[in-house]
């Protein structure tokens, strides 16, 4: 099976699973915020699939690998999944039962659009990372010929992909019209920070020049903060 066929197959399965996590808890297809988020998210990932297929199939192949070599990264995957996937169901339940409306008031359209702007910014940052860094694989490893990337977003923070994911966690519950889901999505950032610290340990150990790069680029995730 070709790389394009495998990627499109996973894209389709992922889209169906995402729709199920949104609309089954909502109990209705009238959940318009769910449709908005689904369209924007699937549109972004389709853009990534098409870009990698044409311009960087090697990165596309690397991002198909899920098996981690580091024990700590397997711990991250388990903990993050136990938080993220239940968090994705909360906005749908919130739509069905009206928790945000009852406890905090309805989520205005302006807040939904602000959340959408944050999510789109996150997607743009992730796309920028993939354009700049052909070694941005899904798993933590150092491959033959890998070099330190210090241009583009890597000149600002050492882990801009994670910065994009953190932004996405902040914007997603607002796009989905749920205040009550926001704390659950924020929690995902904690295991993400754990993964980041372990990744730096691996890169300092195995990637020539990475320790010097860390000296030049002070911040890991948020400029001026950490």
N, C-alpha and C positions, 0 to 999 in steps of 0.2 A: 504494500500500500504506500502511495506517495505521501510526502510530508504534507502537501496541501490537503489531501483527503483526510489524513489523520487530524490535522488542525481543525478543519471544518467540521469533522465529526464531533470533536470535543466541544467546539463552539456551539453546535446545535444542542448537544446534551446539556451543556452548561446553561444555555438560554432557557431550555425547558425546565431545568431544576430551579433556576432563579425565578421564573414565572410562578412555579408551584409554591416556593417559599413566600412569595408576595401575596398571591391571590387566594390560595387555599385558606390561610388564616383570616383574610379579609372577608371570605365568604361571599364575594361579589366581584363581578368584572367592572363594576362602576367605580372602582377605586382608581381615579384618574391620576393620582400622584404615582401609583404603582406603574401605570402605563408610561408616564413621563420618564420615570427612572429606568424602566426596562428599555425604552427606546434609546435613551442617551447612552446607557451602559453597553448595550449590544452594538450600537452604532460605533462606539469607541473601539470595542474589541474587534469588530469587523475591520475597521481601519488598520489596527495593529496587524491583523492576520494578512491583509492584502499588502501592507507595507513590507513586512518581513518576507513574505513569499517572493516579492519582486526585488527587494534591495538587500536583504540580509538573511538568506535561508539558513545560514549556519546558526545564527541566534535563534531563529524559529525552531530549529532542531534542538538546541540546548534548552529552550523553554518548554519543550515537551517532556523533559525528564523531571520526575518528582522524587526519586529515591535519594535521600540525604546520606552523606557519608559520616557526618558528625552527629553523635548521640544527642547533643544539646539541641540540634535543629529538629530532630524528631520530637523532642519534648515540646518545642515551640509549636510545631504543626498540630499536635494533639490539643494543647491548651488553647491556641488561637481558634481552632475549629469548634471547640466546646463553647467558646464565647461568640464567635462571629455568626455561625449559622442560626443559633437561637435568636441572636439579636436581629437578624434579617426577618424573622417571623413577627417580631414585636410591632412594627408599624401596621402590618395587616390586622393583627388583633386589636390594635388601637383604633383603626378605622371601623372595625366591627362593633367594638364595645364603647368607643368614645371616651377613653380614659383622659386623653389630653384636653378634650373639650370640657369634660366635667371638672377636672382638677386645676387646669391652667388656662383654659380658654381656647377657642379654635385657633388653629395655625393659619395666619393670614397668607394670602397669595404672595405678598412681598417677602415673607420669610421663606416660603417654598422656592421662590426665584433666587433669593440670596443663597440658599442651600445648593441650588442648581449651579450658580456661579462658582461656588467653592468646589463642587464636584468636577465641573468642567476645567477649572484651574488645575485640579489634581490630575485629571486625565491628560491635559496638555503637558504637565511636568513629567509624567510617566512616559509619554510618547517622546519627549525631548531626550530623556535618559536613554531610551532604546536607540534613538538616532545617533547619540554621541558614543554610547558604550556597547560595542558588539559582544562584550563579555557579560552582559547583564542577564545571566541565566537564572532559572528559578531556584536552583539548589546552590548551596555554598560549596564552591570548589575552585581550585586554580587549575586552568587547563594549559596545555602546551602553547607557548607563544603569547600568553596573556601578559598584558602590560598595565601599568597604572594609568588610569584615565583621570586627568586633572583639568580638563577644559569644560566649557558649558556649565551646567548646574553643579558639576563636581568642583568647580572653582569656588563655590559658595559654601556647600556642605559636603561632607564625605559620603552621605547616603541619601542622595536626592530621590531615589526610587521610594525609599521608606517615607521621606517627607511627603511625597505624593499620596502614598497610601494613608498616612495620618490625616492629611487634608480630606481625603475621600471619606474617612470614618467620621469626620466632623460634619461634612455636607450631606451625607446620605440620609440620615434620619429626618433632616429638615426637608429635603426633596420629597421624602415619603410622607411628609405631613404629620410627624410624630415628635412631640417633645419628650415623651416618656421613654422613647427608645434611645435618646441621645447618650445617657450614661453607659448603656450597654455597649454602644459603638466606641465610646471613649476608652472603655476597658480594653478593647483590642490593641490599643497603642502600647499597653504595658508589655505583653509578650513580644510585640514588635521591637521594643527597645531591648529586650533580652536577646532576641535574635541578632540584632545589630551589634551588640557588644561581643557576642560570640563570633560573629562574622569578622569583626576587626581582629580578633585573636588569631583566626585562621589566616587572614590576609597578611598580618604582620609576620607570621611564621613562614608562609609559603610564597608570598609574592614579593619579588625584589623591588625595592624602592617604595614600598607602601608605608613603612615607618616614617620615612622622610616626608612623604606626602602628608601624613597626619600632622607632622610638625608645622607644615606650611598652611594647612587648612584646618583651623582650630575646631570648628563646630561639626558635630555629627549629623544632627537632624534639623534643628531650628537655628537660623542665623542669629547670633548675639545671645543665645540662651543655652543651648546644649549641642 
